[in-house]
Amino acid sequence: MLRKATLAAGSGAVALSMLLHLAGCAAGGDRAVESQGSGTMNDVELMLAEVSPQSVKGMVETLASFGTRHTLSETESETRGIGAARRWIRGEFERYALLSERAGAEAMKVYFDEHVYGPDRRRVPVETRIVNVVAELPGSMPEARARRYYVIGHYDSRASGENDTASDAPGANDDASGVAVVMELARVMSRRRYDATIVFMATAGEEQGLIGARLHAASAREQGADIRAVLSNDIVGDPKGPSGRVFDRQIRVFSEALPRSLPAEDLARIRSLGMENDSPSRQIARYVAQIARTHDLAVQPMLVNRADRFLRGGDHTAFNESGYPAVRFTIVEENYDRQHQDVRVEEGVQYGDLPEFVDAAYLAGVTRVNGAALAHLANAPSAPANARIVTARLGNDTTLRWEPSPESDVAGYEVVWRATTEHEWSSVHDAGLATEATLDVNKDICFFGVRAYDREGYRSAVAFCGAAVR
């Protein structure tokens, strides 16, 4: 059954709906855009059911207990500073790896991703070891193993002074909460098999300028790593805003519009196709939202068509800068009394980023949004390559072609489309195993994409259709 987009009420919206239907943009389609196989739903939901509010809250409390996790703080103590924090994270990853009982090519790999950085002129006055903590869950399908999907959060913290390495900086929401998402997913996903590789990473140096993420992403790009998506979680544990309003049913997901450093010819192509809203990062954001709806999760993504918030940054930007699709998860309304603040009470107001402000149930809900998206991405086939509208002749229909996905379990392909004024894909046509489809839909007023699905019903992210003469 065709799932049509819901338009706002009013005569203008009704007229637009009728126009799109008559012109062909809303006509046709075989079934709901968000449909998934029942086996797929059950497998993912069994994993999500293991996500524990008590577990994620305990992780936040442990990270906060190290006093400060400033990137330039104590490294030798077993109880205080960033050194103790990173060793604890690595130890937990190693414990999950042992419990996973994986061996050989599928064994979970845990390591420090170390870099020497500085000094610079701003936040790193001396040469410093920047240490990201990484756990890799290798894919079980040989032809899919090179594809990598990341979930990340930064484990460093800061007080009011950006170079204050000694004062307490518990960093519960910013960003022990994001690290808890990463660690909890490593815990529950390590005991399962996924076709592609999932990378769980706690980054350092975020508060000094995204240093750990930038160094990792640049190295990955230099090595030709095939990173298909990065889900960055930064400030995801406290749904209560300073106004007293509670947004415990939503999480903002930011995504960039235009990829960084595009050549002039690529920018010209984007303009000619009108695809300013269809970057790889934005397709990942749509995918996250679609999967959250499919599983009817308690926390739902609020998609934001911006790379990030004003005056702030996050580690997803580091991956965007290296050309990788990446999105940022963050709470709806931030309380700046609890960010980058010395722990203190002034005029009855508690300042500081304390664990007591982190909502365990909400954080577990955000973890499930990430976990559902990762499970689908890593088990689905690759998005079809070279998806394009064939523009060899004039006409009011649309012919599309694409290259087959390389995975052995591909069961077919779906063409999706939407009106150019819609944000999310609203109609779908099942093309089976064919790599070409002609639809009675007008190519001039719609955007098109193609996705692959496998025998279990997992669907890839959408490959946006360009244009070519054949």
C-alpha positions in Angstrom: 0.0 0.0 0.0 1.3 3.5 -0.9 2.1 5.6 2.1 1.5 9.3 1.1 3.0 12.2 2.9 0.9 14.0 5.4 0.4 17.6 4.5 -0.7 20.5 6.7 -4.4 21.3 6.9 -5.8 24.1 4.8 -7.0 24.7 1.3 -3.5 25.3 0.0 -2.3 22.0 1.3 -5.3 20.2 -0.2 -4.7 21.8 -3.5 -1.0 20.9 -3.4 -1.9 17.3 -2.6 -4.3 17.1 -5.5 -1.8 18.6 -7.9 1.0 16.2 -6.8 -1.4 13.2 -7.2 -2.6 14.3 -10.7 1.0 15.1 -11.8 2.2 11.7 -10.7 4.5 12.5 -7.7 2.2 10.8 -5.2 0.9 8.1 -7.5 1.9 4.4 -7.5 3.9 2.6 -4.8 3.7 -0.9 -3.5 3.9 -0.7 0.3 4.9 1.5 3.2 8.3 3.2 3.0 9.1 2.0 6.5 8.1 -1.6 6.2 10.5 -4.3 7.6 10.5 -8.1 7.8 9.1 -9.5 11.0 12.3 -11.4 11.7 14.2 -8.2 11.4 12.0 -6.5 13.9 12.2 -9.4 16.5 16.0 -9.7 16.3 16.6 -6.0 16.8 14.0 -5.6 19.5 15.5 -8.5 21.5 18.8 -6.6 21.5 17.1 -3.3 22.4 15.4 -5.0 25.4 18.8 -5.7 26.9 19.6 -2.0 27.1 19.5 -1.2 30.8 18.7 2.2 32.5 20.6 1.1 35.5 23.6 0.1 33.5 23.9 3.4 31.6 23.4 5.5 34.8 26.0 3.4 36.5 28.5 4.2 33.7 27.8 7.9 34.0 28.4 7.8 37.8 31.6 5.9 37.4 33.0 8.3 34.8 32.0 11.3 37.0 33.8 9.6 39.9 37.2 10.2 38.3 36.9 13.9 39.4 38.1 15.5 36.2 38.6 14.0 32.8 40.2 17.1 31.3 42.4 16.0 28.4 45.5 17.4 30.1 44.6 16.1 33.6 46.3 13.4 35.7 47.2 10.2 33.7 49.0 8.0 36.3 46.5 7.9 39.1 44.1 4.9 39.3 41.3 7.0 40.7 41.4 10.5 39.2 42.0 12.1 35.9 41.7 11.1 32.2 44.2 8.3 32.5 42.1 6.4 35.0 39.0 7.1 32.9 40.4 5.7 29.7 41.8 2.6 31.4 38.4 1.9 32.9 36.7 2.3 29.6 39.2 0.0 27.9 38.8 -2.6 30.7 35.0 -2.6 30.2 35.4 -3.1 26.5 37.8 -6.0 27.1 35.3 -7.5 29.5 32.6 -7.3 26.8 35.0 -8.9 24.3 35.7 -11.8 26.6 32.0 -12.4 27.3 31.2 -12.2 23.6 33.0 -15.5 23.0 34.0 -14.3 19.5 37.2 -15.7 18.0 39.3 -15.5 14.8 38.3 -12.9 12.2 35.2 -12.1 14.2 37.0 -11.5 17.6 36.2 -8.1 19.1 39.3 -5.8 19.0 39.9 -3.4 21.8 42.8 -0.8 21.7 44.0 2.7 22.4 44.0 4.9 19.3 47.0 7.1 20.4 48.2 10.3 18.8 50.8 12.9 19.9 49.4 16.5 19.6 50.5 20.0 20.4 51.5 22.4 21.7 49.1 24.7 20.0 48.3 28.4 20.6 45.0 27.9 22.4 44.0 24.9 24.5 46.9 22.5 24.4 50.0 24.4 25.7 52.2 21.3 25.9 52.8 18.2 23.8 50.0 15.8 24.9 49.0 12.2 24.2 45.5 12.1 22.8 44.0 8.7 23.4 40.8 7.5 21.9 39.4 4.2 23.3 38.2 1.8 20.5 36.3 -1.5 20.3 35.7 -2.9 16.9 33.1 -5.6 16.3 34.1 -7.2 12.9 31.4 -8.0 10.5 30.5 -11.6 9.9 30.0 -11.3 6.1 33.3 -11.2 4.3 32.0 -9.0 1.5 30.5 -6.5 4.0 33.2 -6.5 6.7 35.1 -3.5 5.2 32.0 -1.3 5.7 32.3 0.5 9.1 29.6 2.1 11.2 30.6 4.2 14.2 28.9 5.2 17.4 31.0 7.7 19.4 31.0 10.0 22.5 33.8 12.0 24.0 35.0 11.0 27.5 37.0 14.1 28.3 35.4 16.9 30.4 36.1 20.5 31.5 35.3 23.0 34.2 34.6 26.7 33.7 38.2 27.4 32.7 39.1 25.6 29.5 42.6 25.0 30.6 41.7 24.1 34.3 43.2 20.6 34.6 42.8 20.3 38.4 39.2 21.4 39.4 36.4 18.8 39.5 34.7 18.5 36.1 32.3 15.5 36.5 31.0 15.9 32.9 28.0 13.7 33.5 25.8 14.9 30.6 28.7 16.4 28.6 29.7 13.8 27.8 29.7 10.7 30.1 26.1 10.3 28.8 27.4 9.8 25.2 30.1 7.5 26.4 27.5 5.5 28.2 25.6 5.1 25.0 28.7 3.8 23.3 29.6 1.4 26.1 26.1 0.0 26.6 25.8 -0.7 22.9 29.2 -2.4 23.0 27.9 -4.5 25.9 24.7 -5.7 24.3 25.8 -5.9 20.6 29.1 -7.7 21.1 27.2 -11.0 21.7 25.5 -10.8 18.3 26.6 -11.0 14.7 26.3 -8.2 12.2 27.2 -8.3 8.5 29.3 -5.2 8.5 31.7 -3.9 11.2 30.6 -1.7 14.1 33.1 0.6 15.8 32.5 1.8 19.4 34.7 4.7 20.2 35.2 7.1 23.2 37.1 10.1 21.9 39.5 12.5 23.8 40.3 16.1 23.2 36.8 17.1 22.1 36.7 20.1 24.5 40.1 21.2 23.1 38.8 21.4 19.6 37.6 17.9 18.5 41.2 16.8 18.5 40.8 13.0 19.0 38.0 12.7 16.5 39.9 14.8 13.9 43.1 12.8 14.2 41.2 9.5 14.0 39.1 10.6 11.0 42.0 12.0 9.1 44.0 8.8 9.7 41.0 6.8 8.5 40.7 8.8 5.4 44.4 8.5 4.7 44.1 4.7 5.0 41.0 4.6 2.8 38.7 3.3 5.5 35.1 2.7 4.3 33.2 4.6 7.0 29.5 4.7 5.9 28.0 6.4 9.0 29.0 8.0 12.3 26.5 8.5 15.1 27.9 11.0 17.6 26.3 11.3 21.0 27.1 14.5 22.9 24.9 15.7 25.8 22.2 13.1 25.6 21.3 12.4 29.2 19.3 15.3 30.7 15.9 15.9 29.0 14.9 18.7 31.4 15.5 22.2 30.2 16.1 25.3 32.3 12.5 26.4 31.7 11.4 23.3 33.6 10.0 21.7 30.4 10.9 18.0 30.0 11.6 16.7 26.5 12.0 13.0 27.3 10.3 11.8 24.1 12.7 13.5 21.7 16.4 13.7 20.8 17.7 16.2 18.3 19.7 14.8 15.3 21.8 17.4 13.4 23.1 16.8 9.9 25.1 18.8 7.4 23.5 19.8 4.1 26.5 20.1 1.8 29.6 17.9 2.3 32.8 19.7 3.1 35.4 20.8 0.5 33.5 19.8 -2.6 35.0 20.6 -6.0 33.3 23.2 -8.1 31.8 20.6 -10.5 30.2 18.7 -7.6 28.6 21.9 -6.3 27.3 22.7 -9.7 25.8 19.2 -9.9 24.1 19.6 -6.5 22.6 22.9 -7.7 21.4 21.5 -11.0 19.7 18.5 -9.3 18.3 20.5 -6.4 19.9 18.1 -3.9 21.0 20.6 -1.3 18.9 18.6 1.2 20.2 15.2 0.3 23.7 14.9 1.5 24.9 11.5 2.7 24.7 12.8 6.3 21.2 13.9 5.8 20.2 10.5 4.4 21.6 8.9 7.6 19.5 11.3 9.7 16.4 10.3 7.8 17.4 6.6 8.2 17.7 7.0 12.0 14.3 8.6 12.1 12.7 5.9 10.0 14.1 3.1 12.0 13.0 4.7 15.3 9.4 5.0 13.9 9.5 1.4 12.6 10.3 0.1 16.1 8.0 2.7 17.8 10.7 3.7 20.2 10.0 5.7 23.3 12.4 8.4 22.3 12.0 9.7 18.7 14.5 11.8 16.7 13.8 15.5 16.0 15.6 16.1 12.7 17.4 19.4 12.5 18.6 20.6 9.1 21.8 22.2 10.4 25.3 20.8 10.9 25.2 21.8 14.6 24.0 24.3 17.2 25.1 28.0 17.1 28.5 28.7 18.9 29.1 25.0 19.7 30.7 22.0 18.0 30.9 18.3 18.2 33.0 15.3 17.0 30.6 14.5 14.1 32.1 17.6 12.5 35.5 16.0 12.5 34.3 13.1 10.4 32.3 15.5 8.1 35.6 17.4 7.5 37.2 14.1 6.3 34.3 13.4 4.0 32.4 10.9 6.0 28.6 10.9 6.7 28.1 11.8 10.4 25.2 13.1 12.5 25.0 14.5 16.1 22.5 13.4 18.8 21.9 16.0 21.5 19.1 16.9 23.9 16.3 19.3 22.9 16.9 22.1 25.4 20.3 22.5 27.0 20.9 23.9 30.5 24.0 26.0 30.4 24.3 26.1 34.2 25.3 22.5 33.9 27.8 22.7 31.0 31.4 23.9 31.3 30.8 25.1 34.8 32.7 24.7 38.1 30.7 22.7 40.6 29.2 25.2 43.1 26.1 26.6 44.5 25.3 30.3 44.0 22.2 32.0 45.2 20.5 28.6 45.6 21.4 27.5 42.1 23.4 24.3 41.6 26.0 24.7 38.9 28.0 21.9 37.4 27.5 18.8 35.3 26.5 16.3 38.0 25.2 12.7 37.6 22.1 13.5 39.6 20.8 15.4 36.6 21.0 12.5 34.2 17.8 10.7 33.6 18.5 6.9 33.4 15.3 6.0 31.5 15.8 8.8 28.9 19.4 7.9 28.4 18.5 4.3 27.8 15.9 5.5 25.3 18.5 7.4 23.4 20.8 4.4 23.5 18.0 2.3 21.9 17.6 4.8 19.0 21.3 4.5 18.3 21.3 0.7 18.7 18.3 0.2 16.3 19.9 2.3 13.6 23.3 0.6 13.9 21.8 -2.9 13.8 19.8 -2.1 10.6 22.7 -0.3 8.9 25.2 -3.0 9.8 22.9 -5.9 8.7 21.6 -4.3 5.6 23.3 -4.5 2.2 25.2 -1.6 0.8 23.2 1.2 -0.8 23.2 0.7 -4.6 26.0 2.6 -6.5 25.5 5.0 -9.4 21.7 5.4 -8.9 20.5 7.8 -11.5 17.5 9.1 -13.4 17.8 8.4 -17.2 17.3 11.7 -19.0 17.9 10.6 -22.6 14.4 11.8 -23.7 11.6 14.1 -22.8 8.6 12.5 -21.0 6.4 12.6 -18.0 7.5 9.2 -16.6 10.8 8.3 -14.9 13.3 5.6 -15.7 15.9 4.8 -13.1 19.0 2.6 -13.2 21.6 1.6 -10.6 24.4 -0.8 -10.0 23.8 -4.0 -8.0 24.9 -4.1 -4.3 27.8 -6.6 -3.8 26.4 -8.6 -0.8 25.4 -12.2 -1.4 22.1 -11.9 0.5 20.6 -9.1 -1.6 16.9 -10.0 -2.2 15.9 -6.9 -4.2 15.8 -3.1 -4.6 13.2 -0.4 -3.8 12.8 2.9 -5.5 11.6 5.6 -3.1 10.5 9.1 -4.0 9.0 12.3 -2.6 7.9 15.7 -3.7 10.7 18.2 -3.9 9.0 20.1 -1.0 8.9 17.1 1.3 11.6 16.2 3.7 11.3 12.5 4.0 10.7 9.7 1.5 7.0 9.0 1.2 6.4 6.5 -1.6 8.1 3.3 -2.6 8.1 0.8 -5.5 9.6 -2.7 -5.2 11.8 -3.4 -8.3 12.7 -6.9 -7.2 16.2 -7.9 -8.4 16.1 -5.7 -11.4 18.5 -2.8 -11.7 16.2 -0.6 -13.7 12.6 0.6 -13.2 10.2 2.9 -15.1 7.5 4.6 -13.0 4.5 6.6 -14.0 5.8 9.4 -11.8 7.0 12.8 -13.1 10.8 13.1 -12.7 10.6 16.9 -13.0 8.7 17.4 -9.7 10.0 14.6 -7.5 13.3 13.4 -5.9 14.2 9.7 -6.3 16.4 7.3 -4.4 17.1 3.6 -4.4 17.8 1.2 -1.5 18.7 -2.5 -1.3 17.1 -5.1 0.9 18.2 -8.5 2.0 16.4 -11.8 2.6 15.8 -10.9 6.3 14.2 -7.6 5.3 17.0 -5.2 6.3 17.1 -2.1 4.1 20.1 0.0 3.2 20.3 3.8 3.5 18.9 5.5 0.4 21.2 6.3 -2.5 20.0 9.6 -4.0 19.4 9.4 -7.7 21.5 11.8 -9.9 20.9 12.2 -13.6 22.6 10.7 -16.7 21.7 10.1 -20.3 21.8 6.3 -19.9 
